[in-house]
Amino acid sequence: MVIGIMKVRLFSSDPQSLKDKRRLVKSLVERLKNKFNVSVAETGALDSWNHCEIGIACVSNESAHADSMLAAVANFIENDGWFEITDYSTELVHMDQ
């Protein structure tokens, strides 16, 4: 079993308040969950209007599949248009049985 983990830092110039930002982040989180069947949560920069950090996790039986899923998620976020990725990191955790 392989667990893929990605931390993504995002920037958006659109939000004019925390309420605006939370609406945009919630929409992104739900779309990622529905499209890719991954676990997603806002994990950082909770008090910033323009910055946010989300954590994403997926489980697979192959490293290549988990890696490609996380790459597809990053590509989706980048092409979405609401947020710009300022930084991200990925990690694959191999669980032996």
Phi, psi and omega in degrees: 000139179236131176251121177263129182235134177224134173248127184236128173257131187235155175227140173218134178271354184287316186298136177254359179200169176297326179297317176299314181298314182297325176296315180294317181294317179299319178298314179298315180301313181295319179294322177295316178300314183290319185282320188249354181054049178244163173270133183221140176210147172284124189241349183202171181054043186292336182259006180266139179285327190249347182243149172208164177227132177236148175249139183229137178223144175219157179238136181213172176261355180225141178299317182298321180293315178298317179297318180290326176297315180294324176295321178294322177296314179298319178296318179299314180298315182296322182274352182294324176097343181272331183231151173249131177284120178263335179194148172204156177219148179233155177212139175248126180250122180264124179253116177274148181266000000 
